[in-house]
Amino acid sequence: MAKPTTTSKSLIIIGGSWGGISLSHYLLKHVLPHLNKTSPSSYELILISSSTEAFCRPACPRALISDSLLPQDKLFVSIPSLFTQYSPPSTFRFLHATATSLNTSSRTLTITSHSPSPHEPTITTLPYHALVIATGASTPSPLLGLSSGIDTTSLRASWASFRAALPSAKRIVISGGGPSGVEVAGELAEHLNGAMPRSWLSLPPARTDPKVEIVLVTAAKRILPDLRESLAQRAETYLAALGVKVVKGVRVEGVVPSGKGEGVVLKLGSGERMEADLYVPCVGTTPNTGFVEDKGLLGEDGRVVTNEGTLRVDKVGGEGRVYAIGDASNFAKPGVHNTLSAVPVLGTNMKKDLAGGQGEDKIFVEDTRETQLVPIGRSKGVGAMKGWWLPSCAVWLIKGRDYWLWTTGDVWSGKAWAKE
Ligand SMILES: Cc1cc2nc3c(=O)[nH]c(=O)nc-3n(C[C@H](O)[C@H](O)[C@H](O)COP(=O)(O)OP(=O)(O)OC[C@H]3O[C@@H](n4cnc5c(N)ncnc54)[C@H](O)[C@@H]3O)c2cc1C
């Protein structure tokens, strides 16, 4: 790991995903050139991430099944290669490391390097001039993304063991009736039980003889609580047509290994026990904020308490120059659309703070209209956008076709942030 230069002021961004990569591009395009105009290289940007690859997490429900289902070169993209376009190169550094301790009093971040060189320490403490927390959130299942400290090699290894167990699985249980649970159930069902029967004029009939029993268990009274009831019902119809059984109002309260391969025994809130050859928990996320020393900066849900309009972490104070974006922050509901919409707001407010505080703040306003797209298998889906119901074919076109991979190129490369 290269030593931090002592002459530059470091702007540190932690987390190499939607929030961190996007903001890095925004600052390198629109803020650092402005700050470094009078005194070249007075500021440098350091992006720190546990993984060297950017990864389209929303694609997990399909990607975890087989490498042949989605283009791998779009799914995983090397982070350092995205930033070779900026000059001088001294203004940007990528560190493959995990943040382990943030001290906002001493204004230092301690990191553990994953690519230490023989001459550099594994653990380093970096001073920062400004710092952005963009470390996202972890899922209970290792199949659904990059948890803190995890890289894409470990993610692929989790997929490999799951895939190896798939051919002999007779019953797969998924817990959680949100979009991830519904998508995982639909993708697995289509892969193992075959495509939904075509029915242009009516809804497809339920499959009665699935090869593999796929059970989606939710503690709630209905699936997809963020969508209107009629869309949740339609989602259940599509799931049934793929051979997925939906069990509502039952909580998974405990999980123990069954002793058979990847198998588990689930203890259900109803008092029953259910065996599963494979189990995928899709029940919520935990923010990757354990490294924040001052727990007063975190809300009850573990997310960084962030000013929802400016994205500053106000509790650190104005001169503290600490910010948060993405799923690690409580500025808005977790989701890619909110994170991407907030990037120019945060970039502009950081520019203002770093340049001496003149001018107006830019304010983020969350669009709270019903917006969620949920593919169900490879041909159907339910969803709404900005309060408008979308037909199944539109959900397929926008998301179900390739799980957003048609959109990620411009985000990762920075083209999406060409305009200030
Ligand atoms: C299965 C699934 C499907 C989803 N589908 C959708 C969807 O269709 N639409 C949508 O809007 N949202 C979706 N989401 C939510 C979406 O993935 C998140 O909102 C988005 O990934 C958040 O981006 P982020 O930049 O905040 O962090 P993340 O994408 O969570 O990435 C965080 C990054 O920080 C790194 N990191 C973590 N801790 C540390 C540390 N201590 N030090 C250094 N690096 C660290 C990680 O390695 C990772 O690279 C889905 C989520 C899941 C789990």
The ligand as an SDF file (V2000), in Angstrom:
LIG
                    3D

 53 58  0  0  0  0  0  0  0  0999 V2000
  -30.5300   -8.9670   -3.3620 C   0  0  0  0  0  0  0  0  0  0  0  0
  -30.6440   -7.4870   -3.4420 C   0  0  0  0  0  0  0  0  0  0  0  0
  -31.3180   -6.8940   -4.5070 C   0  0  0  0  0  0  0  0  0  0  0  0
  -31.4280   -5.5060   -4.5930 C   0  0  0  0  0  0  0  0  0  0  0  0
  -32.1010   -4.9600   -5.6490 N   0  0  0  0  0  0  0  0  0  0  0  0
  -32.2140   -3.6160   -5.7520 C   0  0  0  0  0  0  0  0  0  0  0  0
  -32.8790   -3.0170   -6.8420 C   0  0  0  0  0  0  0  0  0  0  0  0
  -33.3620   -3.6830   -7.7470 O   0  0  0  0  0  0  0  0  0  0  0  0
  -32.9900   -1.6710   -6.8770 N   0  0  0  0  0  0  0  0  0  0  0  0
  -32.4620   -0.8860   -5.8910 C   0  0  0  0  0  0  0  0  0  0  0  0
  -32.5810    0.3450   -5.9390 O   0  0  0  0  0  0  0  0  0  0  0  0
  -31.7910   -1.4220   -4.8580 N   0  0  0  0  0  0  0  0  0  0  0  0
  -31.6520   -2.7680   -4.7530 C   0  0  0  0  0  0  0  0  0  0  0  0
  -30.9760   -3.3210   -3.6960 N   0  0  0  0  0  0  0  0  0  0  0  0
  -30.3390   -2.4250   -2.7410 C   0  0  0  0  0  0  0  0  0  0  0  0
  -28.9990   -1.9680   -3.3430 C   0  0  0  0  0  0  0  0  0  0  0  0
  -28.2090   -3.0710   -3.6460 O   0  0  0  0  0  0  0  0  0  0  0  0
  -28.3320   -1.0420   -2.3650 C   0  0  0  0  0  0  0  0  0  0  0  0
  -29.1790    0.0670   -2.1560 O   0  0  0  0  0  0  0  0  0  0  0  0
  -26.9870   -0.5710   -2.9050 C   0  0  0  0  0  0  0  0  0  0  0  0
  -26.1220   -1.6470   -3.1720 O   0  0  0  0  0  0  0  0  0  0  0  0
  -26.3560    0.3740   -1.8940 C   0  0  0  0  0  0  0  0  0  0  0  0
  -25.1740    0.8640   -2.4150 O   0  0  0  0  0  0  0  0  0  0  0  0
  -24.0270    1.3880   -1.4590 P   0  0  0  0  0  0  0  0  0  0  0  0
  -23.0760    2.1000   -2.3300 O   0  0  0  0  0  0  0  0  0  0  0  0
  -24.6160    2.1360   -0.3290 O   0  0  0  0  0  0  0  0  0  0  0  0
  -23.3600    0.1120   -0.7890 O   0  0  0  0  0  0  0  0  0  0  0  0
  -23.1550   -1.4090   -1.1670 P   0  0  0  0  0  0  0  0  0  0  0  0
  -23.5980   -1.6950   -2.5470 O   0  0  0  0  0  0  0  0  0  0  0  0
  -23.7240   -2.1980   -0.0500 O   0  0  0  0  0  0  0  0  0  0  0  0
  -21.5840   -1.5450   -1.1610 O   0  0  0  0  0  0  0  0  0  0  0  0
  -20.8100   -1.2060   -0.0600 C   0  0  0  0  0  0  0  0  0  0  0  0
  -19.3480   -1.3410   -0.4260 C   0  0  0  0  0  0  0  0  0  0  0  0
  -18.5550   -0.9830    0.7040 O   0  0  0  0  0  0  0  0  0  0  0  0
  -17.5820   -1.9720    0.9430 C   0  0  0  0  0  0  0  0  0  0  0  0
  -17.3550   -1.9900    2.4000 N   0  0  0  0  0  0  0  0  0  0  0  0
  -18.2090   -2.3860    3.3590 C   0  0  0  0  0  0  0  0  0  0  0  0
  -17.6760   -2.2160    4.5700 N   0  0  0  0  0  0  0  0  0  0  0  0
  -16.4360   -1.7170    4.3660 C   0  0  0  0  0  0  0  0  0  0  0  0
  -15.3860   -1.3120    5.2280 C   0  0  0  0  0  0  0  0  0  0  0  0
  -15.5050   -1.3970    6.5610 N   0  0  0  0  0  0  0  0  0  0  0  0
  -14.2440   -0.8470    4.6710 N   0  0  0  0  0  0  0  0  0  0  0  0
  -14.1090   -0.7500    3.3410 C   0  0  0  0  0  0  0  0  0  0  0  0
  -15.0860   -1.1070    2.4790 N   0  0  0  0  0  0  0  0  0  0  0  0
  -16.2330   -1.5720    2.9850 C   0  0  0  0  0  0  0  0  0  0  0  0
  -18.1790   -3.2520    0.4000 C   0  0  0  0  0  0  0  0  0  0  0  0
  -17.1420   -4.1470    0.0280 O   0  0  0  0  0  0  0  0  0  0  0  0
  -18.9460   -2.7470   -0.8090 C   0  0  0  0  0  0  0  0  0  0  0  0
  -18.1020   -2.6820   -1.9210 O   0  0  0  0  0  0  0  0  0  0  0  0
  -30.8560   -4.6970   -3.6010 C   0  0  0  0  0  0  0  0  0  0  0  0
  -30.1650   -5.2760   -2.5180 C   0  0  0  0  0  0  0  0  0  0  0  0
  -30.0530   -6.6530   -2.4390 C   0  0  0  0  0  0  0  0  0  0  0  0
  -29.3140   -7.2710   -1.2840 C   0  0  0  0  0  0  0  0  0  0  0  0
  1  2  1  0
  2  3  1  0
  2 52  2  0
  3  4  2  0
  4  5  1  0
  4 50  1  0
  5  6  2  0
  6  7  1  0
  6 13  1  0
  7  8  2  0
  7  9  1  0
  9 10  1  0
 10 11  2  0
 10 12  1  0
 12 13  2  0
 13 14  1  0
 14 15  1  0
 14 50  1  0
 15 16  1  0
 16 17  1  0
 16 18  1  0
 18 19  1  0
 18 20  1  0
 20 21  1  0
 20 22  1  0
 22 23  1  0
 23 24  1  0
 24 25  2  0
 24 26  1  0
 24 27  1  0
 27 28  1  0
 28 29  2  0
 28 30  1  0
 28 31  1  0
 31 32  1  0
 32 33  1  0
 33 34  1  0
 33 48  1  0
 34 35  1  0
 35 36  1  0
 35 46  1  0
 36 37  1  0
 36 45  1  0
 37 38  2  0
 38 39  1  0
 39 40  1  0
 39 45  2  0
 40 41  1  0
 40 42  2  0
 42 43  1  0
 43 44  2  0
 44 45  1  0
 46 47  1  0
 46 48  1  0
 48 49  1  0
 50 51  2  0
 51 52  1  0
 52 53  1  0
M  END
$$$$
